[in-house]
Each structure stands twice: as structure tokens, then as C-alpha cells.
Amino acid sequence: MSMSQPDASRPSEASTGEDRATPDDLLHARTGTEVSPEDLVLAAGRDVTPQNLEWARRKLADEGPAALEKLLP
């Protein structure tokens, strides 16, 4: 009795959709561009409002672009 190997060209059901891991190069927050207050607000999961934009401006002034990296994995 032979055991068949799964076809490597077809993804298995377990590795499709939401179960797939995000490649490491997509997990890094910095893209080499400036971080805007809008970027910081959205990364924090907040709505873009004048109050949240002001919060983000203060945070960026205090922490610089690292403020975004602290919010994202």
C-alpha cells in the first residue's frame, strides 16, 4: 500500500485563507517613508478625528517614527 504525498503545488486546506502566516518582510512597520499622524492614528485602531490627529502629532513629536513601531508587531 503506497502513501501518497500531498501535491506541493496545491495549498492544503489548513494553509489557505486566514491560517496562513504573514511573511516577515510584510510585518515591519517602516517603509522608508515619513510617518504621518494619520498613519499613527490608523495603526492605533482609532478613527481619524481632529482630537486623535492631535494626539498623534504629540506622540510623533515626543517619540518620532518609533511611535508607529511601538504600536505594530
C-alpha angles and dihedrals in degrees: 000000000000123000112223119223118226113257107258091208091062120065114231119240091252093058100047129093120356096357093070117103119240112245112252094241090062094053097068115099100206116083097173091262130106118275112237126206087247090057091053094047092050093045088054090055093244131134117256101253131147090255093051092046090053090050089051093048091053092046092050091048091052101038106018121210090333087077089074093048090053090058098046128060 
